[in-house]
Amino acid sequence: MYDVVVAFPKMKVAVVAREERIAEIRYLPPSAPVVKPKNALAERAARQLERYREDADAAFDLPLAIEGTVFQKSVWAAMRAIPRGRTRTYGELARELGGEARAVGQACGDNRLPIVIPCHRVVAADGIGGFAHATDGYLIEAKRWLLLHEAQADAFALKP
């Protein structure tokens, strides 16, 4: 099913390649098995994900299959413009793009290429918000880890 699965803190990151492009990146539970790369593109994606895991400033240079509506693509482009270590709110992006915060949140959740298209950098006005259509569990823990990894303020750190 996946062309590679890479271990990360709080999650595993799975990649699906299709027709020489990355078609999907998915967060899996920490208990999911690691899968060795099945092809050259999966190997390339794995190396770039591993570099990012070690250094949040590592850049991605992968051929992507970006499929979605015009509005979704505008949200995803706006997410890619958010610098590492920074966040924007759903409302801010909605005002910028002429949409509704809920529609921005839906587009974030529908993002099939997370990390490379960094939906984790979009948060609620009053907290961390959701992640991949989830509001709790390992996906929220993964979002917290990604934000902290990118040197975001510790406002989203787990409380003891």
C-alpha positions, 0 to 999 in steps of 0.5 A, a space after each residue: 500500500 505504501 512505497 515507504 514508511 519512515 519513523 518519526 517521533 509521535 508518528 510514522 510518515 508513509 509515502 505513496 508514489 504514482 507515475 513518478 510523483 509523490 501522490 500522498 503522504 500520510 501520518 500513521 500511528 507510532 505502532 505502524 511498521 516501517 517499510 523500506 523504500 520500494 522504488 527510487 522515488 520512495 528512496 528519495 522521499 525517505 532521505 528528504 523526510 529523514 533530513 527534515 526529521 533531523 533538521 527542520 530547515 531541510 528543504 524538500 525537492 520532490 515531484 508532487 501530484 497536487 490534486 484539488 479544487 482551485 480553493 484548496 490549491 490556493 490554501 495549500 499555496 498559502 501554507 507553503 508560504 508560511 516560514 518554518 517556525 511560524 504559524 498562521 490561523 485559519 481565519 487569517 488565511 480565510 481573510 487573505 484568500 476570501 473564504 471562510 475559516 471552516 473552509 480553510 480548515 477543511 482544505 488543511 485536513 484534505 491536504 494529501 501532502 503534509 510536511 511538504 505542504 505544511 498544514 501543521 503551521 495553520 492553527 486555531 485562533 485560540 490554540 492548536 486546532 485540528 490536524 488531518 480532520 482529527 482533534 485528539 490522539 496521535 495526530 494532534 501529538 504529531 502536530 505538536 511535535 512538528 510545531 515544536 520541531 520547527 522551533 515554534 513557541 512552547 505554547 503547544 507543548 504538552 502540559 504535565 
